[in-house]
Amino acid sequence: MSGTDPVRLDHHTLERYETAWLGVAVVLTILLFVGVLASLISGTYPLLGSGTGHAHDAAIVKGHVDPAQLAATPFAKPGLVMDDSGKPVMNAQGTLDAYLVAGGFTYQPSVLRVPAGVPVTLHVTATDVVHGFQLTGTNVNVEILPGHVASLTVTFRHPGEQHIICNEYCGVGHHNMITRFIVEAPTETP
């Protein structure tokens, strides 16, 4: 044998490597299983919880709402929460609340006007099947499940138009499922 011959591994050495990699695979599989199970048990999806001081606390329980009973919730009037004079209501956290409903190949409202520079908490639910909620040009992307309420806060920095599209196939009208956010310049008060 010359000094340039490749080193050959014998059967026992290969068996040790295979056993070590099998152990790594088993540990990773167990960690993945435990992580998924913990996620299912803890409910690690964004929720609109009760106890927020809103009138709808009884209708929304731990981020769930009955899609057939939306009339008893703020989802009955999708859009920004407005006072009696038609002005947006700022909540205790300094954000505006907007409620959106996905279903029947549409989002309600189909157009939502929001001020630039003001945080808006979007509360979204679905009435029929799983839908996607993607704010184009951003990393905002949420899966909307029937009866679940997903809440996320977004600040639109510049006036203009933003689109929300459904990125989860929901049926034959899926390609038409879009809504627009008209981001308006903030009004100055004298």
Secondary structure as UniProt FT lines:
FT   TURN            3..4
FT   HELIX           11..42
FT   TURN            55..59
FT   TURN            62..63
FT   HELIX           67..72
FT   HELIX           74..76
FT   STRAND          79..80
FT   TURN            84..85
FT   TURN            92..93
FT   STRAND          96..103
FT   TURN            104..105
FT   STRAND          106..108
FT   STRAND          111..115
FT   TURN            116..117
FT   STRAND          119..126
FT   STRAND          131..135
FT   TURN            136..137
FT   STRAND          141..144
FT   STRAND          150..155
FT   STRAND          160..165
FT   TURN            172..173
FT   HELIX           174..176
FT   STRAND          178..184
//
